[in-house]
Amino acid sequence: MKMKNRVLKDLKIILVEDEENLARLLKEAIGDNFHSFTVAKDGIEGIEFFKKIRPDIVITDIMMPNLDGLKMAKELKRINPNIPIIILSAFSEKEKLLSAIDVGITKYFIKPFDAEELLEYISSITSRIENKILKLSDCYIFNKNTSSLYKNEKYIALSKNDIKFLYLLLDSKNRTVDDISIKEALWGGDASDERLRTFIKRFREKTSKMLIKNIKGFGYQLLLNEN
């Protein structure tokens, strides 16, 4: 029996597997439980999809052509140290398991495995992802697990300072963040008022004027969707 819940339906999964039949069967067995379930044929394609899709969880085989699963996992962890990565492999040798631990693999499934067990495991780790998918105003969604912003499922590319700014506002919840705090967080305090105004203008051009509110004389506040 397939398990469906609200958190699973918000998740984007990438499966990296060169065995076409296994990839197809796994997608058919559990793919409908998620927001999206994308299949990549090797580690190189897996990294490409990862950068484009910004998934919540990656499931990968170890032995694949072009780039194996462990080498791919190292690169994914470099991009996002918090990404959960689940290994599927026919290998049970100690050195492979130790290598997976060194990379920071979340879980290791030995083939053959039960697809429902994999789904149950994913469901069990959603607690670390739940409450990290935040609904903002003007139909924006921010995924704190992947530091990604979306509007109507379209990915919005943000700079490192854009993301720092969003986290600063999120961490302040409903409080207003003053100009001095923003300058300190983004530029170490060494910034003019003009630089801050230019940054806010560009941030709004990338996103929306309805996403952050200017409290005149005080600072800025992120607008959340309370529904």
C-alpha positions as CSV (number, residue, x, y, z in Angstrom):
1,M,0.0,0.0,0.0
2,K,1.4,3.4,-1.0
3,M,1.7,5.9,1.7
4,K,0.8,9.5,0.9
5,N,1.1,12.5,3.2
6,R,1.3,16.2,2.8
7,V,5.1,16.4,3.4
8,L,5.9,13.7,0.8
9,K,3.7,15.4,-1.8
10,D,5.9,18.5,-1.4
11,L,9.2,16.7,-2.0
12,K,11.2,16.6,-5.2
13,I,13.2,13.4,-5.6
14,I,16.1,12.6,-8.0
15,L,16.9,8.9,-8.7
16,V,20.3,8.3,-10.3
17,E,20.3,4.8,-11.7
18,D,21.7,3.4,-14.9
19,E,19.6,0.2,-14.9
20,E,16.6,1.4,-16.9
21,N,14.2,-1.4,-15.7
22,L,14.9,-0.8,-12.0
23,A,14.6,3.0,-12.4
24,R,11.2,2.5,-14.2
25,L,9.9,0.0,-11.7
26,L,10.9,2.2,-8.7
27,K,9.3,5.3,-10.3
28,E,6.1,3.4,-10.9
29,A,6.1,1.9,-7.4
30,I,6.7,5.1,-5.4
31,G,7.0,8.1,-7.7
32,D,3.4,9.2,-7.4
33,N,3.9,9.9,-3.7
34,F,6.1,12.9,-4.4
35,H,5.8,16.3,-6.0
36,S,8.3,15.1,-8.7
37,F,10.4,12.0,-9.2
38,T,13.2,12.6,-11.8
39,V,15.5,9.9,-13.1
40,A,19.1,10.5,-14.2
41,K,21.1,7.8,-15.9
42,D,24.5,8.5,-14.4
43,G,26.4,10.7,-11.9
44,I,27.1,13.5,-14.5
45,E,23.4,13.8,-15.4
46,G,22.6,13.5,-11.7
47,I,24.7,16.6,-10.9
48,E,23.1,18.5,-13.9
49,F,19.6,17.7,-12.7
50,F,20.5,18.5,-9.1
51,K,21.6,22.0,-10.0
52,K,18.4,22.5,-12.2
53,I,15.8,20.9,-10.0
54,R,17.2,21.5,-6.5
55,P,15.7,18.3,-5.1
56,D,14.9,17.5,-1.4
57,I,16.3,14.0,-1.5
58,V,18.7,12.1,-3.9
59,I,18.6,8.3,-4.3
60,T,21.5,6.8,-6.2
61,D,23.2,3.6,-7.3
62,I,27.0,3.3,-6.7
63,M,28.3,1.6,-9.8
64,M,27.4,3.6,-12.9
65,P,29.2,4.7,-16.1
66,N,30.8,8.1,-16.5
67,L,30.6,9.1,-12.8
68,D,29.8,6.7,-10.0
69,G,27.4,7.4,-7.1
70,L,29.9,8.1,-4.4
71,K,31.9,10.6,-6.5
72,M,28.6,12.3,-7.5
73,A,27.5,12.3,-3.8
74,K,30.7,14.1,-2.8
75,E,30.0,16.8,-5.4
76,L,26.4,17.1,-4.3
77,K,27.5,17.4,-0.6
78,R,29.9,20.2,-1.7
79,I,27.0,22.1,-3.3
80,N,24.5,21.4,-0.4
81,P,26.0,19.7,2.7
82,N,22.5,19.1,4.1
83,I,21.0,17.2,1.2
84,P,19.9,13.7,2.2
85,I,21.5,11.0,-0.1
86,I,20.3,7.4,-0.1
87,I,22.5,4.7,-1.7
88,L,21.1,1.7,-3.5
89,S,23.8,-0.9,-4.3
90,A,24.5,-4.6,-4.8
91,F,27.7,-4.1,-2.9
92,S,27.8,-5.0,0.8
93,E,31.6,-4.9,1.1
94,K,32.9,-3.1,4.2
95,E,35.0,-0.6,2.2
96,K,32.0,0.5,0.2
97,L,30.0,1.1,3.3
98,L,32.9,3.0,4.9
99,S,33.2,5.1,1.8
100,A,29.5,5.9,2.0
101,I,29.8,6.9,5.6
102,D,32.8,9.2,4.8
103,V,30.8,11.0,2.1
104,G,27.9,11.5,4.5
105,I,25.3,9.2,3.0
106,T,22.0,9.2,4.9
107,K,21.1,5.5,4.3
108,Y,22.4,2.4,2.5
109,F,20.0,-0.1,0.9
110,I,21.4,-3.4,-0.4
111,K,19.8,-4.7,-3.6
112,P,17.4,-6.3,-3.9
113,F,15.3,-4.2,-1.6
114,D,11.6,-3.6,-1.1
115,A,10.4,-0.3,-2.6
116,E,7.9,0.1,0.2
117,E,10.8,0.0,2.7
118,L,12.5,2.8,0.8
119,L,9.3,4.8,0.9
120,E,8.8,4.2,4.6
121,Y,12.4,5.3,5.2
122,I,11.9,8.5,3.2
123,S,8.7,9.2,5.2
124,S,10.7,8.7,8.5
125,I,13.2,11.4,7.6
126,T,10.6,14.0,6.5
127,S,10.6,15.4,10.0
128,R,14.0,17.1,9.2
129,I,12.4,18.5,6.0
130,E,9.0,19.4,7.4
131,N,8.6,23.0,8.5
132,K,11.5,23.9,6.2
133,I,9.2,24.4,3.2
134,L,7.7,27.8,3.9
135,K,4.9,29.6,2.1
136,L,5.6,33.3,1.6
137,S,3.4,36.0,0.2
138,D,2.5,36.4,-3.5
139,C,2.6,32.6,-4.1
140,Y,6.3,32.2,-3.2
141,I,7.7,29.1,-1.5
142,F,11.1,28.9,0.2
143,N,12.7,25.5,0.8
144,K,15.1,25.9,3.7
145,N,16.5,22.4,3.2
146,T,17.9,23.4,-0.2
147,S,17.9,27.2,0.2
148,S,15.7,27.5,-2.9
149,L,13.0,30.0,-3.8
150,Y,10.1,29.1,-6.1
151,K,7.0,30.9,-7.5
152,N,4.3,28.6,-9.0
153,E,6.9,25.8,-9.1
154,K,9.3,28.0,-11.1
155,Y,12.8,28.2,-9.6
156,I,14.0,31.7,-8.9
157,A,17.8,32.1,-9.0
158,L,19.2,34.0,-6.0
159,S,22.7,35.2,-5.2
160,K,24.4,34.3,-1.9
161,N,23.5,37.7,-0.4
162,D,19.9,37.2,-1.6
163,I,19.8,34.0,0.4
164,K,21.5,35.5,3.4
165,F,18.9,38.3,3.3
166,L,16.0,35.8,3.2
167,Y,17.3,33.8,6.1
168,L,17.9,37.0,8.1
169,L,14.2,38.0,7.6
170,L,13.0,34.4,8.2
171,D,14.9,34.1,11.5
172,S,13.4,37.4,12.6
173,K,9.9,35.9,12.0
174,N,7.4,38.7,12.1
175,R,9.8,41.3,13.5
176,T,11.3,44.1,11.4
177,V,15.0,43.9,10.6
178,D,16.7,47.2,10.7
179,D,19.1,48.6,8.1
180,I,22.2,48.2,10.3
181,S,21.5,44.5,10.9
182,I,21.1,43.9,7.1
183,K,24.3,45.7,6.3
184,E,26.2,43.7,9.0
185,A,24.8,40.4,7.7
186,L,25.5,41.0,4.1
187,W,28.6,43.2,4.0
188,G,30.1,43.1,7.5
189,G,28.6,46.5,8.3
190,D,30.7,48.3,5.6
191,A,28.0,49.5,3.3
192,S,26.3,52.8,2.4
193,D,22.5,53.4,2.5
194,E,22.7,53.7,-1.3
195,R,24.2,50.2,-1.5
196,L,21.4,48.8,0.6
197,R,18.7,50.5,-1.4
198,T,20.2,49.2,-4.6
199,F,20.3,45.7,-3.2
200,I,16.7,45.8,-2.1
201,K,15.6,47.2,-5.5
202,R,17.4,44.4,-7.3
203,F,16.0,41.7,-4.9
204,R,12.5,43.0,-5.6
205,E,13.1,42.9,-9.3
206,K,14.1,39.3,-9.1
207,T,11.1,38.4,-6.9
208,S,8.2,40.7,-6.0
209,K,7.4,44.0,-4.4
210,M,4.9,42.0,-2.3
211,L,7.5,39.7,-0.8
212,I,9.1,42.1,1.6
213,K,7.6,45.1,3.3
214,N,9.5,48.4,3.9
215,I,8.7,49.7,7.4
216,K,9.7,53.3,6.9
217,G,12.3,54.5,9.4
218,F,12.7,50.9,10.9
219,G,13.7,48.4,8.2
220,Y,12.3,45.4,6.3
221,Q,9.9,42.6,7.1
222,L,9.3,39.3,5.2
223,L,5.6,38.7,4.4
224,L,4.4,35.2,5.1
225,N,1.3,33.4,3.8
226,E,-0.7,32.7,6.9
227,N,-3.1,30.3,5.1
